[in-house]
Amino acid sequence: MTGGRFARQEILPELGPGAQRRLGEARVLVVGCGALGSHTAAALLRAGVRRLILVDRDILELHNLHRVALYTESDVGRPKAEALAGRLRAVDGEAEIEVHVAHFGPHEAEELVPRVDLVVDGLDNMESRYLLNDACLKHGVPWIYTAVLGTAGMMMPIVPGEGPCLRCLFPSPPPPGTLPTCATHGILGPVPKALGALQAAVAVRLLVNDGGLVGRLFQFDLWGMEFRELSVPRRGDCPACARGEYEFLREGSRTVTLCGDAVHILPRSREPVDLGELARRLAGLGKVRRGQGVLFFDVDGASFTVFPDGRAIVKGVKDPARAQALYDQYIAR
Ligand SMILES: [Zn+2]
């Protein structure tokens, strides 16, 4: 069955049966299962990368559907990583899909990155990308920086020891909340699909040990159909890849401002939360509703989505400090 499935790809002179086998043996981490991550994961799996680890902290919302892969209306309200895993297993019954419904923080980065051959970027914020960059450099794992916004996207393959890293390209992260996001500037539906396909193609090339794309930043505008390529030099004073200072791997702030005018809050402890008990405790204080594996709580103009691991996504509050204060008041004990 395996031979037939990839027959049209194996006959490519760039690949062949040996390369196809390597794809089947490779393990790839997909960080973020929104539009970019779902398209990349779907394209990789169909191309024969059958061992995937999916990480995403969020639930699927109706306004995601115009740009994502595989998800349907029945997945709205479900954790993205879980829903995507189910769709991918339906595409390929032999696939090994591991799911983490979790925030990609230093703990997850240190645990998951060393286990894989490559990481693909489905992230929606720069803070998490700097963390991913540090983890990949520390553990010598290649990754592909990929970002989408509006009608455009960009991509740069990063291979530790062989070329520039994210901090050679952008030395410091911008202050949280200053970059345009999909929520503030919008996104054209087909853009993540295009960039997901490009990222998957580069991933296949890196997995079969062809590193010819290192040190090149590719930019695409799908409205004007403009494609540009820039050569990115390695910086001799890069804190991450030259000096080995992995500062983003240290436990940092408990709040992250998300794409979508929301604040993500990490719990102080790693103890799981009993959502049933929390629902009873909050019942008289605001509007409480149970979702699939999550709890919704509205109070003081803020809308919380609380996950069983204690994380929360807060909407309706732009100031991270106020979101944190409301979390500490109502959710934390
Ligand atoms: Zn660097």
Boltz pocket constraint, residues with backbone or C-beta under 6 A from the ligand:
constraints:
  - pocket:
      binder: B
      contacts: [[A, 163], [A, 164], [A, 165], [A, 166], [A, 167], [A, 168], [A, 169], [A, 235], [A, 238], [A, 239], [A, 240], [A, 241], [A, 242]]
      max_distance: 6.0
